[in-house]
Amino acid sequence: MVYSYFPGCTLRAKAKGFDSSALASCKALGVCLEELEEWQCCGATFPLQIDNSFPLVSPARTLASAKKTGRKLVTLCSACYNVLKRTNHVLREDIDKREKVFSFIEEDYSGEVEVLHLLEILRDEIGFRSLNAKISSSFQGLPVAAYYGCLLLRPPEEVGIDDPEAPRVLEDFLLALGCRPVDYPYKTECCGSYVVLQPGGLTVSPSRLIVESAKSGGAKAIVTSCPLCRFNLDYAQSGALERGENTIPVMYFTEVLAIALGLGEGVLQFDGHLVPPGLIFQSLGVGGYGGLT
């Protein structure tokens, strides 16, 4: 299976472990992700100003580039996925905006490319049952909280990866790896997003609520597919970490997948994590990752 791949900016900067663990895992599963020759930042957020088409130019250029490959386009970051899917929707449905975007990108693109999240590949094209047969390191029922956040699920009519109110894709993924998904009420709540860039630490409050909710459900780790969510949930525990209180690691779903597939430590790059994930695996004796911090 060969797909075009849009890594996005963050996976080449602060989330390199997300990128490397995904590429290594896909290779082990027989999935080839071929990076687009021409891509640029998706814009990070979908524009909400209905009279401004210019923010659609960047993601439209990426989509037009993907069209030339003749393949489906795969991405990992929830924000990138949201922007590319919604831009595709607009270019298919809104003729006026499509023509305005055409004048900027000088490409004939009308939303033909199918945009997929890697979770959809694992669920719909590989299948979680087949994935389970390929794992070499069991998580022995490790309780893990799936965190979706806002952008992976909403708006449902434009994104459509799963039920926005009762999603299952991450939980079913975790089950396939031998984890025990933890049910908790904050898994689709906003982490605070870019408020973290503002003084005063306002984002710590919603992020801390999410973490505490997951911990109350018995979770020993949290998995997500958004680099900003991963950072916010991790950063919200900085005070607790300094005080020696109970914390839980926040990981990309591809990192957990790479461990389950028995891949090497080099693809994980846990050095970007505030709460060290390696201690969880040391306690379980899973995958030989006990030395990681």
C-alpha positions, 0 to 999 in steps of 0.5 A: 500500500502506497500513499502520499504523505503530508508530515506538516511543520511540527513533525519536522521540528518539535514532534520528530518522534511522531514522524519517525515512529509513524514511518518506522511502524508503517514500514513494518506493516507494509505501508509506504508513506511517500512524502510529497515533493512540494508541501508547505504549512497547512496554516495550523487552523482552519479559517473561520472568516467566511469572506476570506479565501486567502488562508485556504491557499496553502492547504489547497496547494498541498492538495493540488500537489497530492492530486498529481501523485494519483494517490490518497493523502495521509497525515498524522497531526490532528490539526493538519488533518482537520485543515486539509479535510475541511479545505477539501470540503470547501473546494468541492462545495463552494464554487466561488471560493474555489475560483478565488483559490484557483487564481492564487495557486494557478492549479485546477483542483476541485477536492478530488484527493481523498485525505486520510488520517493514519488511524483510518489506514490502521482501522479501515485498510489494515484492520485492527484484527490484522494489526493485533496479529502483528504485534510482538510486545503486549502491553498486558492490559496497561490502562491507557486513556485515549485523548481526541481533543477537538480537531480530530472529530469536529466538525463531523460533517466535514471531518467524519473520522468517527462519532464526535460524541462517542468515538471508538477509533483510538480505543479500538486501536489500543485494544489491538495493542493489548492495552485496556482503554480507560473511559473518562469524560474529558477525552473530546474536550479542548486542551486549551490549544494556542492559549498556551502562548499567552501569559498567565497560563490559562491553558493549564486549567483545561489541560490539567482537568483532562489529565486528572480525569484520565488519572481518576479513571485509572490511566497510566498513560495518555495517547493522542495524535495532536502535537499541541495537545501532547505538549499542553497535557504534558506541560500541565503536569510540570508542577506535579513533576517538580513536587514528586507527585503522581504524573502520567506520560502523554504519548503519540499513538504511533509511539505506542504502536512502534513499541508494540511492533518491537521497533528500536528505541531510535524511532521514539525520541522520547527526549521531547517528553516532560513526563518520561514514558520509559518508566511505564515500560520498565514497570511492565518489562515491555519491549526492552524500553526500560532504559528510556527516560 
